[in-house]
Amino acid sequence: MVGLGAMVGAGVFAAFGPAAGAAGSGLLVGLGVAAVVAFCNATSSARLAAVYPQSGGTYVYGRERLGPFWGYLAGWAFVVGKSASCAAMALTVGSYLWPEYKNVVAVVAVVALTGLNYCGIQKAAWLTRVVVAFVLVLLAIVVAVSLASGSAEFARLGIGADAGPGGILRAAGLLFFAFAGYARIATLGEEVKDPRRTIPRAVPIALTITLITYAAVAVALLALLGPTRLAASPDPLAEAVRVAGVPGLAPVVRVGAAIAALGSLLALILGVSRTTFAMARDRHLPTALAAIHPRYQVPHHAELAVGAVVAVVAATTDLRGAIGFSSFGVLLYYAIANASAWTLRPDEGRPPRMVPVVGLVGCVVLAFALPWTAVVAGSVVLAVGALVYRLRTG
């Protein structure tokens, strides 16, 4: 449920427009490419999480399998990239609920959900169940209404001349932003019952449900709006129900988008704070962030620090820029996960050899296919992190 809450969230309401702008009628191919890379990443992550059921995800895997620097770089990429993703989720809430004051609403949402996570993961998981159930029902209604409309034309699903390879890869990189929630499962290794059994089962189940959901929504939006109108729409799902002749559903979709974004934000803050906690425990970040609350048994200092950083970013950042920046950091994070999975032995549950290879190559290709602003900004931030590591370790 935590993984679904992170994946079936704001991405489905916000990512298809930019992806259609990049790939045109090749959007479905881009979705397929993103899904293949996500599957490889999820498989590698699940096998590693079963061997290392600790908080921190690829930060731990990279450290144990490739060396301290690669673990640190993975953790740095994750914390930076997912902090931007948290800000994007918060801004989605503000954009749908109160566009004129979207930054203020975003900050309020961050503060509220940080407080919820502070009180313990069990309460957060129960809220995630409610959010996921609501969003899945809402998306099913939107898909059904769209496909039943007389305005839907399935000829729009064909790949036209506007779908070049570069655009398809760029769309896949942007859509990957919405698939990356399975990392939340792996980063909670120390708080899951029977992690060696639970995590390898939870990851593919969450990813499969998400892929089916996203494919259905993508088909409905393309058939009803077409790639050009989809790319130009700031609220494509609300636009779809209006075009389908059910404008009364549009306010419900807006509220649903805000709830979905809150669900994603809840899970994202959870995952980023756990990786921050793991890095602080290993003295790569201030050790005060490794404190555990005596009553709630959560890394409360890390929770508060992440919440504060995300609140500042949400007050000053741009939504679409945050999506690209987040995708770059998270794709490189999973590149290190796949390289780590390659080193697993057969007795450690090593995945088929092609899985980490395809995952590693796919992550690097999609990362550098993103808009150049995201590539440059992400490369600079990662270089700064690497420099800090070298200076600190000599």
Secondary structure, 3 states (H helix, E strand, C coil): CHHHHHHCCHHHHHCHHHHHHHHHHHHHHHHHHHHHHHHHHHHHHHHHHHHCCCECCHHHHHHHHCCHHHHHHHHHHHHHHHHHHHHHHHHHHHHHHCHHHHHHHHHHHHHHHHHHHHCCHHHHHHHHHHHHHHHHHHHHHHHHHHHHCCCCCHHHHCCCCCCCHHHHHHHHHHHHHHHHHHHHHHHEHHHCCCHHHHHHHHHHHHHHHHHHHHHHHHHHHHHHHHHHHHHHCCCHHHHHHHHCCCHHHHHHHHHHHHHHHHHHHHHHHHHHHHHHHHHHHCCCCCHHHHCCCCCCCCCHHHHHHHHHHHHHHHHHCCHHHHHHHHHHHHHHHHHHHHHHHHCCCHHHCCCCCHHHHHHHHHHHHHHHHCCHHHHHHHHHHHHHHHHHHHHHHC
